[in-house]
């Protein structure tokens, strides 16, 4: 009985760590992809930081949206 409670506790701890990892991954990958796309567009159009900043904001928005979908699917 006690062993089963410990096992469930460890599983829920690992699930929480996994969720935190997914949240960080979604936000960081979204930001990095947005920056990469912005840098590419800036190099083609010779517009220094404009597209990079827009890409960063769009990437962060996409990452936050993915986190929202992840959290809402848990409920």
Backbone torsions as a table, in degrees:
resi	resn	phi	psi	omega
1	UNK	NA	-48.4	-179.8
2	UNK	-66.1	-38.0	179.6
3	UNK	-62.9	-37.9	179.7
4	UNK	-66.2	-39.1	177.8
5	UNK	-66.5	-39.4	178.3
6	UNK	-65.4	-39.7	-179.4
7	UNK	-64.9	-43.3	178.6
8	UNK	-64.8	-37.8	179.3
9	UNK	-64.5	-43.3	179.2
10	UNK	-66.9	-37.7	178.3
11	UNK	-65.3	-40.3	179.9
12	UNK	-69.5	-32.6	175.5
13	UNK	-64.5	-44.3	179.2
14	UNK	-66.9	-35.3	177.0
15	UNK	-64.7	-38.8	177.8
16	UNK	-65.8	-42.6	177.3
17	UNK	-62.7	-39.1	178.1
18	UNK	-64.1	-40.2	178.4
19	UNK	-65.4	-42.4	177.6
20	UNK	-62.6	-40.0	177.9
21	UNK	-64.0	-40.3	178.8
22	UNK	-65.3	-41.1	179.3
23	UNK	-61.4	-47.7	178.9
24	UNK	-62.6	-39.2	180.0
25	UNK	-65.8	-44.8	180.0
26	UNK	-61.4	-45.3	-177.6
27	UNK	-67.3	-46.7	-175.2
28	UNK	-70.1	-40.0	179.4
29	UNK	-67.2	-40.0	176.8
30	UNK	-60.7	-44.5	179.7
31	UNK	-65.2	-43.7	-178.8
32	UNK	-66.1	-40.6	177.6
33	UNK	-66.6	-37.7	177.0
34	UNK	-64.9	-42.1	177.8
35	UNK	-64.5	-43.0	-179.7
36	UNK	-62.4	-44.5	178.6
37	UNK	-64.8	-39.8	178.6
38	UNK	-64.8	-41.7	177.4
39	UNK	-63.7	-39.0	178.1
40	UNK	-63.6	-46.1	179.9
41	UNK	-65.3	-41.1	178.1
42	UNK	-60.9	-38.3	-179.4
43	UNK	-69.3	-31.3	-179.8
44	UNK	-79.8	-33.6	-175.5
45	UNK	-103.0	-1.5	-177.4
46	UNK	53.1	43.1	176.5
47	UNK	-116.7	100.3	-165.9
48	UNK	-43.5	-87.6	-172.6
49	UNK	-101.7	4.1	-170.8
50	UNK	-66.0	-55.1	-177.9
51	UNK	-67.9	-31.6	178.2
52	UNK	-64.7	-43.9	178.7
53	UNK	-67.1	-40.1	177.0
54	UNK	-65.0	-41.4	177.6
55	UNK	-63.4	-40.0	177.1
56	UNK	-61.7	-46.4	-179.6
57	UNK	-64.4	-41.6	178.4
58	UNK	-67.3	-37.7	177.7
59	UNK	-66.3	-41.3	176.3
60	UNK	-64.5	-40.2	178.0
61	UNK	-63.2	-40.9	178.1
62	UNK	-65.6	-40.7	177.9
63	UNK	-64.0	-41.5	178.7
64	UNK	-67.1	-37.5	176.6
65	UNK	-63.4	-41.6	178.3
66	UNK	-65.0	-37.7	176.4
67	UNK	-64.5	-41.5	177.6
68	UNK	-59.5	-44.7	178.6
69	UNK	-64.5	-37.8	178.9
70	UNK	-64.7	-47.7	-178.3
71	UNK	-66.8	-39.7	-179.5
72	UNK	-70.1	-24.8	177.3
73	UNK	-76.2	-16.8	179.1
74	UNK	-77.0	-26.8	-175.3
75	UNK	-76.0	NA	NA
